[in-house]
Amino acid sequence: MLPKSDASRHNRTNVTFTPQQREEIIQTCAEIVAILKSVPLCEWYLYWHTVLLESLDDPEANPAELVLWALDGLRRLGYDTQVLNAQAARLQATHDETQAAVRIASTLPVTIPARKIQVTNRTHKTILFVMGSSGLARQWQLTRRVAELAQVAHGTVRNALTSLTRDGLIEFYQHQGKPAGYRYGQGRPRALYALTQDGLAWYQLNYGDPVPSELDQAISRHKGVQHAVDILETRDLLRGLGLQVDDDPQPMLASADVWGNRSQPDLSLYFDGTRWPVEVQREVRTRNVDKWEKVLNLSKGYLVLILETAAHRCQQAKILRGDARNLPPGKILLSSLEELRESGTSLEWEEVITGTSG
């Protein structure tokens, strides 16, 4: 007899199957076992694998319990995969930074008519390299990345940013003719940076063509600095948890007609075996029922909402629960930038089930 899985404790095994369905379940479980032969051996896997093999050979095995036991193992593997994704991202970042350090060490002065640009300070070089190679413009992210790469304190990077701005190699990012900032949480606006023409020339001579600023495309696509940066932050924070995030998702269409009913999510997130459209909103909104209805219809009942603060997330969830029965059947997962920044290695979602009065 199979051990009781988490799912089977909730009386979900009282299911009858036809002989054909039973054979298909056993065959599918056998295929899963065969595929998982490449999984590294560990205590939990050996136990799970052994029980599954024994159950496949037991003619009295309950097919429903067999399915639940298989799903328990796949759920554990899914969690392990998420952890490995995060570890792989960190290892890749370490590799990229090591390669970058080698390139930063050998840079050349740049000659422009009437003057020569020569950068000798390692931290200054690193800032220009990171901005040109990644398009990074957010001061707090730039400070963290450069501090790790140059192995200096955050205060040293902030001083270097001030020096490079004074020397005309970087500048505050401009939007609609004015310097743009980003209100990060409850504090004062934080700086956004861009390479000047001199900064671009220095990078191009040493490393080739720079990539565009991360803000250019994001602001163009999402209409506004604040919303664009919120979306970039959400993308990076979710990826930091080992989740797969697409920052250029295809629109969701109601039909083959690309000009017909459609919804364009800010991001899409592959989570819990499903692709979820992600909407990032800074303020609590009470008049979005029509929008959520469209998204839930087009996504077949899936939606992720990211608010600014935990308090806003609670308020938005309360509004959604009040409108739940007026929305298509589905599930809405909610979190906030505040909680994502404090989440560490895991995240607890707040769930709202729609299509009901609860």
C-alpha positions as CSV (number, residue, x, y, z in Angstrom):
1,M,0.0,0.0,0.0
2,L,1.3,3.4,-0.9
3,P,2.1,5.9,2.0
4,K,-0.5,8.7,2.3
5,S,0.5,11.6,0.2
6,D,-0.4,15.2,1.1
7,A,-3.2,15.1,-1.5
8,S,-4.6,11.8,-0.4
9,R,-5.1,13.1,3.1
10,H,-7.9,15.2,1.7
11,N,-10.0,12.2,0.6
12,R,-9.2,12.6,-3.1
13,T,-8.6,8.9,-3.7
14,N,-12.3,7.8,-3.9
15,V,-12.1,7.6,-7.7
16,T,-13.0,4.7,-10.0
17,F,-11.2,4.0,-13.3
18,T,-12.0,1.8,-16.2
19,P,-9.5,-1.0,-16.9
20,Q,-8.2,1.0,-19.9
21,Q,-7.7,4.1,-17.8
22,R,-5.9,2.0,-15.1
23,E,-3.5,0.6,-17.7
24,E,-2.8,4.1,-19.1
25,I,-2.1,5.4,-15.6
26,I,0.3,2.6,-14.8
27,Q,2.0,3.0,-18.2
28,T,2.4,6.8,-17.7
29,C,3.9,6.3,-14.2
30,A,6.3,3.7,-15.6
31,E,7.4,6.2,-18.2
32,I,8.0,8.8,-15.5
33,V,10.1,6.3,-13.6
34,A,12.2,5.6,-16.7
35,I,12.7,9.3,-17.4
36,L,13.8,10.0,-13.9
37,K,16.6,7.4,-13.9
38,S,18.9,10.4,-14.5
39,V,17.9,12.1,-11.3
40,P,20.8,12.3,-8.8
41,L,20.4,9.8,-6.0
42,C,19.3,11.2,-2.6
43,E,17.3,9.8,0.3
44,W,13.9,11.3,-0.6
45,Y,14.2,10.3,-4.3
46,L,15.3,6.7,-3.5
47,Y,12.3,6.3,-1.1
48,W,9.8,7.8,-3.6
49,H,11.2,5.8,-6.5
50,T,11.2,2.5,-4.7
51,V,7.6,2.9,-3.5
52,L,6.5,3.8,-7.0
53,L,8.3,0.8,-8.5
54,E,6.8,-1.6,-6.0
55,S,3.3,-0.2,-6.6
56,L,3.6,-0.6,-10.3
57,D,4.2,-4.3,-9.7
58,D,1.2,-4.6,-7.3
59,P,-2.0,-5.6,-9.1
60,E,-4.0,-4.4,-6.1
61,A,-2.5,-0.9,-6.2
62,N,-5.1,1.9,-6.2
63,P,-4.6,3.9,-9.5
64,A,-5.7,7.1,-7.8
65,E,-3.1,6.8,-5.0
66,L,-0.5,5.8,-7.6
67,V,-1.2,9.1,-9.5
68,L,-1.0,11.1,-6.3
69,W,2.2,9.5,-5.2
70,A,3.7,10.3,-8.7
71,L,2.5,13.9,-8.4
72,D,4.1,14.2,-5.0
73,G,7.5,13.3,-6.4
74,L,7.1,15.6,-9.4
75,R,6.1,18.5,-7.1
76,R,9.3,17.9,-5.1
77,L,11.3,17.8,-8.3
78,G,9.6,21.0,-9.4
79,Y,10.6,22.7,-6.2
80,D,14.2,21.4,-6.5
81,T,14.3,22.7,-10.1
82,Q,13.3,26.2,-9.0
83,V,16.1,26.2,-6.4
84,L,18.6,25.0,-9.1
85,N,17.4,27.7,-11.5
86,A,18.3,30.3,-8.9
87,Q,21.6,28.7,-8.2
88,A,22.4,28.5,-11.9
89,A,21.5,32.2,-12.3
90,R,23.9,33.1,-9.5
91,L,26.7,30.9,-11.0
92,Q,26.2,32.4,-14.4
93,A,26.4,35.9,-12.9
94,T,29.6,35.0,-11.2
95,H,31.1,33.7,-14.4
96,D,30.0,36.8,-16.3
97,E,31.5,39.0,-13.7
98,T,34.8,37.1,-13.8
99,Q,35.0,37.6,-17.5
100,A,34.1,41.2,-17.2
101,A,36.8,41.8,-14.6
102,V,39.4,40.6,-17.2
103,R,38.1,43.0,-19.8
104,I,37.9,46.0,-17.5
105,A,41.6,45.6,-16.6
106,S,42.7,46.5,-20.1
107,T,41.0,49.7,-21.3
108,L,42.2,52.5,-23.5
109,P,41.9,56.3,-23.4
110,V,39.4,57.7,-25.9
111,T,40.4,60.6,-28.1
112,I,37.7,63.0,-29.1
113,P,38.3,66.2,-31.1
114,A,39.7,68.8,-28.6
115,R,40.0,66.4,-25.7
116,K,41.0,63.0,-24.4
117,I,38.8,60.8,-22.2
118,Q,41.0,58.7,-19.9
119,V,39.4,56.6,-17.1
120,T,41.9,55.1,-14.7
121,N,39.9,54.4,-11.6
122,R,38.8,50.7,-11.5
123,T,35.4,51.5,-10.0
124,H,34.7,54.1,-12.6
125,K,35.7,51.7,-15.4
126,T,33.4,49.0,-13.9
127,I,30.4,51.4,-13.8
128,L,30.9,52.3,-17.5
129,F,31.4,48.7,-18.4
130,V,28.2,47.5,-16.6
131,M,26.1,50.3,-18.0
132,G,27.3,49.8,-21.6
133,S,27.2,46.0,-21.5
134,S,23.9,45.5,-19.7
135,G,22.0,48.8,-20.2
136,L,21.5,48.9,-16.4
137,A,20.2,52.3,-15.4
138,R,18.7,51.8,-11.9
139,Q,21.1,53.3,-9.3
140,W,20.5,50.7,-6.6
141,Q,20.9,47.8,-9.0
142,L,23.9,49.4,-10.6
143,T,25.5,50.0,-7.1
144,R,25.0,46.3,-6.1
145,R,26.3,44.9,-9.4
146,V,29.4,47.1,-9.5
147,A,30.2,46.6,-5.8
148,E,30.2,42.8,-6.4
149,L,32.2,43.0,-9.6
150,A,34.8,45.5,-8.4
151,Q,34.8,44.2,-4.8
152,V,34.3,47.6,-3.2
153,A,31.8,49.0,-0.8
154,H,28.4,50.4,-1.9
155,G,29.5,53.9,-0.7
156,T,32.5,53.7,-3.0
157,V,30.2,53.1,-6.0
158,R,27.9,55.9,-5.0
159,N,30.9,58.3,-4.8
160,A,32.1,57.0,-8.2
161,L,28.7,57.7,-9.7
162,T,28.8,61.3,-8.5
163,S,32.3,61.7,-9.9
164,L,31.4,60.3,-13.3
165,T,28.4,62.6,-13.4
166,R,30.5,65.6,-12.7
167,D,33.1,64.5,-15.3
168,G,30.4,64.2,-18.0
169,L,30.6,60.4,-18.6
170,I,27.2,59.6,-17.2
171,E,24.1,61.7,-16.5
172,F,20.7,61.4,-14.9
173,Y,18.3,59.6,-17.3
174,Q,16.1,62.1,-19.1
175,H,12.4,61.6,-19.9
176,Q,10.4,64.2,-21.7
177,G,13.2,66.7,-21.3
178,K,13.6,66.3,-17.5
179,P,15.7,64.2,-15.2
180,A,13.7,61.1,-14.2
181,G,13.8,59.4,-10.8
182,Y,12.1,56.4,-9.3
183,R,10.2,56.4,-6.0
184,Y,11.5,53.2,-4.3
185,G,9.1,52.3,-1.5
186,Q,8.4,55.2,0.9
187,G,11.8,56.9,0.5
188,R,12.8,59.8,-1.7
189,P,13.1,59.2,-5.5
190,R,16.2,57.2,-6.4
191,A,18.4,58.1,-9.4
192,L,18.3,56.6,-12.8
193,Y,21.4,57.0,-15.0
194,A,22.4,57.0,-18.7
195,L,25.8,57.1,-20.5
196,T,26.5,60.5,-22.1
197,Q,28.0,60.8,-25.6
198,D,31.5,60.8,-24.0
199,G,30.6,57.7,-21.9
200,L,29.3,56.0,-25.0
201,A,32.5,56.8,-26.9
202,W,34.7,55.5,-24.2
203,Y,32.7,52.2,-24.0
204,Q,32.6,51.8,-27.8
205,L,36.4,52.1,-28.3
206,N,37.1,49.6,-25.5
207,Y,34.3,47.1,-25.9
208,G,32.3,47.8,-29.1
209,D,28.7,48.9,-29.5
210,P,26.8,49.4,-26.1
211,V,23.4,47.9,-25.6
212,P,20.5,50.3,-25.3
213,S,19.4,51.5,-21.8
214,E,17.0,49.1,-20.1
215,L,14.7,52.1,-19.7
216,D,14.3,53.1,-23.3
217,Q,12.3,50.1,-24.5
218,A,10.6,49.6,-21.1
219,I,9.3,53.2,-21.0
220,S,8.3,53.1,-24.7
221,R,6.3,49.9,-24.1
222,H,4.8,50.7,-20.7
223,K,4.2,54.4,-20.9
224,G,5.9,56.1,-18.0
225,V,9.0,55.9,-15.9
226,Q,7.4,54.7,-12.7
227,H,5.4,51.8,-14.3
228,A,8.4,50.8,-16.5
229,V,10.8,50.5,-13.5
230,D,8.2,48.7,-11.4
231,I,8.0,46.1,-14.2
232,L,11.8,45.8,-14.4
233,E,12.0,45.4,-10.7
234,T,9.3,42.7,-10.7
235,R,11.0,40.8,-13.5
236,D,14.4,40.8,-11.7
237,L,13.0,39.9,-8.3
238,L,11.0,37.0,-9.6
239,R,14.0,35.7,-11.6
240,G,16.0,36.0,-8.4
241,L,13.6,33.4,-6.9
242,G,14.5,31.0,-9.7
243,L,11.2,31.6,-11.6
244,Q,11.0,31.8,-15.4
245,V,9.8,35.3,-16.5
246,D,9.2,36.6,-20.0
247,D,9.6,40.4,-20.2
248,D,8.3,40.5,-23.8
249,P,5.2,38.3,-23.7
250,Q,3.0,37.7,-26.7
251,P,-0.5,39.3,-26.4
252,M,-3.3,37.0,-25.4
253,L,-5.8,36.8,-28.2
254,A,-9.4,35.8,-28.2
255,S,-9.2,34.5,-31.7
256,A,-6.9,34.3,-34.7
257,D,-7.7,37.9,-35.5
258,V,-4.8,39.9,-34.2
259,W,-6.9,43.1,-34.2
260,G,-9.7,41.4,-32.2
261,N,-10.2,41.1,-28.4
262,R,-6.8,40.9,-26.8
263,S,-4.8,41.6,-23.7
264,Q,-1.2,42.6,-23.4
265,P,0.3,41.6,-20.0
266,D,3.3,43.4,-18.5
267,L,5.1,40.1,-18.0
268,S,4.4,36.4,-18.1
269,L,5.5,34.0,-15.4
270,Y,5.9,30.2,-15.7
271,F,4.8,29.0,-12.3
272,D,3.2,25.8,-10.9
273,G,3.2,24.2,-14.4
274,T,1.2,27.1,-15.9
275,R,2.0,30.3,-17.8
276,W,0.5,33.2,-15.9
277,P,0.0,36.8,-17.2
278,V,1.5,39.3,-14.8
279,E,0.1,42.8,-14.3
280,V,2.1,45.3,-12.2
281,Q,0.2,48.1,-10.7
282,R,1.4,50.8,-8.3
283,E,-1.9,51.8,-6.8
284,V,-5.0,50.0,-5.6
285,R,-7.7,50.2,-8.2
286,T,-11.4,49.7,-7.7
287,R,-12.6,50.0,-11.3
288,N,-10.6,47.3,-13.0
289,V,-13.3,44.5,-13.0
290,D,-13.7,44.7,-16.8
291,K,-9.9,44.4,-17.3
292,W,-9.6,41.5,-14.9
293,E,-12.5,39.8,-16.5
294,K,-10.9,40.0,-20.0
295,V,-7.5,38.7,-18.7
296,L,-9.1,35.8,-16.9
297,N,-11.1,34.9,-19.9
298,L,-8.2,35.0,-22.3
299,S,-5.8,33.2,-19.9
300,K,-8.3,30.5,-19.0
301,G,-8.5,31.6,-15.4
302,Y,-4.9,32.7,-14.4
303,L,-3.6,36.1,-13.3
304,V,-0.8,37.4,-11.2
305,L,-1.0,40.9,-9.7
306,I,2.0,42.7,-8.2
307,L,1.3,45.8,-6.1
308,E,3.7,48.3,-4.6
309,T,3.3,47.5,-0.9
310,A,1.9,44.7,1.3
311,A,-0.8,47.1,2.5
312,H,-1.8,47.8,-1.1
313,R,-1.8,44.0,-1.8
314,C,-4.2,43.4,1.1
315,Q,-6.5,46.2,-0.1
316,Q,-6.5,45.0,-3.7
317,A,-7.3,41.4,-2.6
318,K,-10.2,42.7,-0.5
319,I,-11.6,44.4,-3.6
320,L,-11.2,41.4,-5.7
321,R,-12.9,39.1,-3.2
322,G,-15.8,41.5,-3.3
323,D,-16.1,41.2,-7.0
324,A,-15.1,37.5,-7.2
325,R,-18.5,36.1,-8.2
326,N,-18.7,38.6,-11.1
327,L,-15.4,37.4,-12.5
328,P,-14.8,34.3,-14.7
329,P,-13.8,31.1,-12.7
330,G,-10.1,31.2,-12.0
331,K,-7.3,32.1,-9.6
332,I,-5.5,35.4,-9.0
333,L,-2.2,35.4,-7.2
334,L,-1.1,38.6,-5.5
335,S,2.1,39.9,-4.0
336,S,3.9,43.2,-3.8
337,L,7.3,44.7,-4.6
338,E,7.8,45.3,-0.9
339,E,7.3,41.5,-0.2
340,L,9.4,40.4,-3.2
341,R,12.3,42.5,-2.0
342,E,12.1,40.9,1.4
343,S,11.2,37.4,0.3
344,G,14.7,35.8,0.5
345,T,14.6,32.5,-1.3
346,S,10.8,31.8,-1.3
347,L,7.6,33.7,-1.7
348,E,4.1,33.3,-0.2
349,W,1.3,34.3,-2.6
350,E,-2.1,35.6,-1.5
351,E,-4.8,33.7,-3.5
352,V,-8.2,35.0,-4.6
353,I,-10.5,32.4,-6.2
354,T,-12.8,34.0,-8.7
355,G,-16.2,32.8,-10.0
356,T,-17.4,32.4,-6.5
357,S,-18.8,34.6,-3.7
358,G,-15.8,33.9,-1.4
